[in-house]
């Protein structure tokens, strides 16, 4: 019986999910860029973590089916990025909110 983590992390990529993740990353990056460049606001660093996590997940889901190992590594990297954001938020929140 295969492990649930093995099926989830190293499973076949989903093209529809890739589109959602990549479009979300682009929309968040555009919003962040607008507020920083046009409005002159200070960047909200937590959003940068979310953008990079979503972009890594989107790239992982857009890989071809035979590249399941690389997709799994990208998914794990995205998870590490997002979990590190949570850890930073609880330990030193001033680094993210600046």
C-alpha positions, 0 to 999 in steps of 0.5 A: 500500500503506497504512502499518502505523502508519496502519492501527494508529493510525488503524484502526477501534476495537474495542469488546471492546478498549475494555471490557478497557482501561476495566475495567483502568483502573477496577480499577487505580484502585480498587486504588490508591484502596484502598491510599491511602485505607484502608491509608494507603499513599503513592500509587505514581505509576507506576500513575497513569500506567498508569491514565491510559494505559489510560483514554485507550486505552479511550476511543479504542477506544469511539469510533464508527467515523467518529471514527477521527481522534480515536481515533488522537489519543487512542491517540497521547496514551496512547502518549506518557503511557506512554512518558513514564512509562518515560523518567521511570523511567529518568532519575529513578525517585524521582519515581515511587516516592516 
